[in-house]
Amino acid sequence: QVQLVESGGGLVQAGGPLRLSCAASGRTFSNYAMGWFRQAPGTEREFVAAITRSGVGRYHADSVKGRFTISRENAKNTVYRQMNSLKPEDTADYYCAAATTRPTELRFGARCYEYWGQGTQVTVSS
């Protein structure tokens, strides 16, 4: 079992930055690729970004490319998501997730992830 706890959400003005963190515990963090997803009310969960076990490989959805950056510190069992130039449409609950993968693999679909955090809410005001 892997336990994931997100933090860092809150209310921010449009154009501002916010950094989310996701702390993992339970099993060896570096054995898992990590992902961030978001879900706005009345919508399906949306893939945002993913990172390989080492942190070398990263992928961001087109909707956030150039504004959001995923990173990880395996020594701290933590994955981050730096969000810049936030827009009102970024308002959602944000979730981190862990997937068992080979070292250089990424995962993009929610069904590919085995463990999920409880989510942290981000609200962007216009």
ZIQUIBEL-V244459 format. One record per residue. N is the residue number from 1. PSI is psi in whole degrees, -180 to 180 (NA if undefined). D_CENTER is the distance of its C-alpha to the mean C-alpha in Angstrom with 1 decimal. Layout:
N;PSI;D_CENTER
N;PSI;D_CENTER
This chain:
1;141;18.7
2;129;15.4
3;134;14.4
4;133;11.0
5;116;11.1
6;154;8.8
7;167;10.8
8;-5;11.5
9;170;11.6
10;-164;15.0
11;131;17.5
12;150;17.7
13;151;20.2
14;138;19.6
15;-13;19.4
16;172;18.0
17;163;15.0
18;143;12.5
19;126;10.2
20;146;7.6
21;154;8.0
22;113;7.6
23;133;11.1
24;150;12.4
25;162;16.0
26;-56;18.5
27;176;18.6
28;112;18.3
29;-39;14.7
30;-3;15.6
31;-3;16.7
32;133;13.3
33;149;11.0
34;153;7.4
35;159;4.9
36;138;2.4
37;164;5.6
38;156;8.0
39;118;11.6
40;157;14.5
41;131;17.8
42;9;19.8
43;167;17.4
44;159;15.7
45;133;12.0
46;133;10.7
47;137;8.7
48;-50;6.8
49;158;6.1
50;156;7.2
51;142;9.1
52;173;12.4
53;-38;13.8
54;-20;15.6
55;-5;13.0
56;-44;15.7
57;133;14.3
58;153;11.4
59;137;11.1
60;143;10.0
61;152;11.3
62;-32;14.6
63;-20;13.8
64;-3;11.6
65;132;13.3
66;-15;15.1
67;-35;13.4
68;148;9.8
69;128;9.3
70;142;6.9
71;170;9.1
72;153;10.2
73;100;13.5
74;-31;14.9
75;-24;17.8
76;5;15.9
77;43;13.7
78;140;10.7
79;145;7.4
80;161;6.8
81;107;5.8
82;125;9.3
83;122;10.3
84;163;14.0
85;49;16.6
86;146;15.1
87;156;16.9
88;-32;18.0
89;-5;16.5
90;-6;13.0
91;124;14.0
92;171;12.1
93;132;10.6
94;135;6.8
95;140;5.9
96;156;4.4
97;156;7.1
98;140;9.7
99;137;12.4
100;123;15.8
101;171;16.6
102;163;19.2
103;-34;18.5
104;11;17.8
105;150;16.2
106;160;13.0
107;140;12.1
108;-25;11.5
109;143;12.9
110;-34;11.7
111;-16;15.0
112;-11;14.3
113;136;12.0
114;-31;14.2
115;143;12.5
116;147;10.3
117;180;9.8
118;-11;11.9
119;153;9.6
120;138;10.2
121;135;12.2
122;126;12.2
123;124;15.6
124;118;16.9
125;145;20.7
126;NA;23.0
